[in-house]
């Protein structure tokens, strides 16, 4: 996350996936504090996002993205190799990159005297840089949900500013320059602005 949550809250990932796939969606609002029992039934950790699609109700942004991707070839190839590689890189973005970048970011912004995760993050980002030096997209020479997720992990301001990784920076610019991302990002920012306006009027 950045210094403020607007534009980075993880429901953006689901908005973006739906925009890429041309799937209509509605966004609900939950309170930041004092979560309801119903919220914990849908998301046992009291977080966002969670997704309802007919009888399917799931939480965790990665799981929600995979569910959406399975509904549209725009997000995941239908051949077995392309699908497997898309799932592989989607999980890698979460487990091998974000698992390190989020706690590293937290220590950075909390003013910790020493960030013991810096070397680990540096190594993970160096591996990603080498991968992206040789390809435009992660899978099948085309955009997939894996690119959506990895770019969202890498676009965090402090992560982008950490070190010199031209291939990764070009990748983030390329992926976040897509019209679907721009629409999803603008919609989330408008959602936050509307909530701020409502609080000021209250």
N, C-alpha and C positions, 0 to 999 in steps of 0.2 A: 504493500500500500504506500501511497505518497503521504505528504504532510496532512492532507485532508482526504476523506474517503470519496467524495464526489468524483465520478469518472473512473473509479477503480473498484467499487463494490462488485462482488463476483456475479451478481445477477446480470451484469453487463455481458458476461460470456454467453449466457443463455439468450439474451436479446440479440446479440450479434449472430449466433448460430441460426436463430429463426429468421433473421434478416437475410442471411446468405441463402437459406433454403427456401425462402418465400413462404414461410409458415406464419399465419396470423397468431398473435399472442396477446394476452392481457397480463399486466403487472399489478400485483397487489402490494400493499404496504403493511409492514409490521412495526411495532414500536421498538426502539433501540433498547429500552430498559423495560423491566416488568413484563417479560414474555408470558403469554397466556398458556394454560395447559394444552390448548389446541395446537399452539405453535410447537411445543415440545413433542406432541404426538407426531407431527410432520417432520420435525428436525430435532432429534434428541439432544443435540448440543446447543440448541437455541440460536442457531446461526441462520444466515441466508446464503444462497437461495435454496428453495425447494420447488419442485415442479409437480403440477397435476396435469395429466394428459389422459382424459377419460378415466379408465379404471386404474391407470398407473399413477402412483404417487411416490416420488423418490426425492432424496436429498443428495448433497455433495455435487459441486459444480461439474466435476469430471464425469460422474455417473449420468448426470442430466445431459451433458454434451454428447456422450456416447448414445444415449437414447434418441436424442434429436438427430444425430448423424445417421443413425440406422433408418431414419425416415426419408433421407434425401441423398441422392448420389452427388449432389453439390458439395457435400461435406465428407463423404467416404466412398471410395471406389467400391464397386460390387464384385470385382474379381477377388479370389481368396488371398492372393499375395498382397494386393493393394489394401484390402481390408485389414489383414494382419499387421502390416507395417503402419497403418494409420493408428490402430489400437496401441501398438508398441510405442510410437512416439508420443501419443496422448498420455500414456502412463508415465513415460520418461519425463515429460514436461512437469508432471505433478511430483513424481517420486525422486527424480534425480536432480531436478533444477529447483523447483519451487520449495521443496522440502528444506533446501539449504538457504535459498535467497530470502525467504520470509523471516526466519529467526535471525539471519545476518542483518537484515534491514531493521528489525526490532531493536537489536543491540546498538546499531548505529544511531537511531533516532532517540534512544533512551539515554544516550550519553555515557554508555559503559566505558570504563577506563581502558579496557582491552577487549577486542572482539576476536575471540578464539576461532570464529568460523571463517575469517577472511581467507585463509589459505585454502580451505575446502571450497568456498565459493569461487575463488580464483581458478581453481582446477576445473570445476564443473563448467564455468563459462569459457575456459580455454578449449575444452572438448567440444562444446557447441560451436565455437568459432571455427574450429577445424572442419566440422561437418558442413557449416554454412558457406565456407570458402569454396566448396565444390558443388554446390547445388543452389537452385533458386527456391525450391520448395522441399519439404521433408520427404514426401512420398509421391511416386508416380508422375513426377514432373508437373504437378498441379497443386493448387490450393486444396487443403483438407482441414478438417477440424483439428488435426494435430498442429497445423500452423497457427490456427486461431488461438489455441491454448498456449503454445510456446511463446508466441509474440506477446500475449497478454502477460505472461510471467516476466518476459524480458523488458517490457516497456516501462516498468516502474523506474521513476526518475533516478533514484540512487543507484539502481542496478545498471542502468544505461550509462551513468557517469563513472562507473567503476572500471577503470582500465581502458585500453584502446583496442576495440574490437570492430573494425570497419565492416566486416561481413555481417556480423550480428546487428549492427546499427542499420545497415542498408536493408536487412531483412525486416526489422521492426518497422522501418518507414514504409517498406513495400506492403507489408500485411495490414498495417493500420491505415494505409492510404486507401484501402478498399472502401467503396461507397457503403457497403453494409456495416462496416465498423463505424464510419462517420455517422450514419443514421442511429445506430445503437447508442453510441456515446452521447450524441446530442439528446436523445430521448432520456437517457439516465440523468444527464445534467439538468434537463427541464423538470424531471421528476423531483430532484433535490431542490431546485429553485422554487417549485410550487409548494413544497413542504415548508421551506424557509418563509415564504410569503404568508402562508397560513399561520405559522407561529407568530409572526409579527402582528398579524391582525387580531390574534386571540388576546 
